[in-house]
């Protein structure tokens, strides 16, 4: 990895990571047939990150990286188990291969000070052989894991983290300086390149990908008294949970909202008390 500065305002961090990964699995089917997976892959993973400083508080960033998604043993093993939540039987697929992802990002960021940030980002991801949960063509109410040929993922993200004192124009107020507001919103679109083995949908989103994501919250931090409080809200959109086939439609997971609260207090240097309430909306 190399960190290079070009003139005064431009910095480039670039490099190449080499990963030699070996994955072996030896198992038996119900018919006592031997299943053997011996996969060795040498992957060269380049990355580059260009940062241009508009001034002391604002940057433009452009980045590229290649990443991987490798199948887990549960996804590979031809072992069936019953999922009581979906009422589907789940089996592995020993023919899975690892997926590669090319990531492109552009970002504008502004730092008003005191740990605050505002940013706007655009991103594009290109997947080769992404792994998805999909119903089996030959068995009803059973799903497995499959590689689809290609997929893309792209969108915009807005992020903000500000002190309440900055937001209301009172930077000297001690109480407001201890309250941080944060939020981010991502609008995401995805598309899968299908073949004859991936079901009857002519076009659909990537399995597990929501069309939008919202995170927001407020945090109070008083280091003098050792007291902190936070409220965090999360909302995701509808997404495909199991990809369907010609026999069965896709199963969708409804989007839902989650609200968590947390309070902590330092009693002394060695003891603190923390109370957390999770998923208060529980839809």
Secondary structure by P-SEA (a helix, b strand, c coil): cbbbbccccbbbbbbbbbbbbbbbbbbcccccbbbbbbbbbbbbbbbbbbbbbcccccbbbbbcccccccccccccccbbbbcccccbbbbbbccbbbbbbbbbbbbbbbbcccccccccccbbbbbcbbbbbbbbcccccbbbbbbcccccccbbbbbbbbbcccccccccccccccbbbbbbbbbbbbbbbccccccccccccccccccbbbbbbbbbbbcccccccbbbbbbbcbbbcbbbcccccbbbbbbbbbbbbbbbbbccccbbbbbbbcccccc
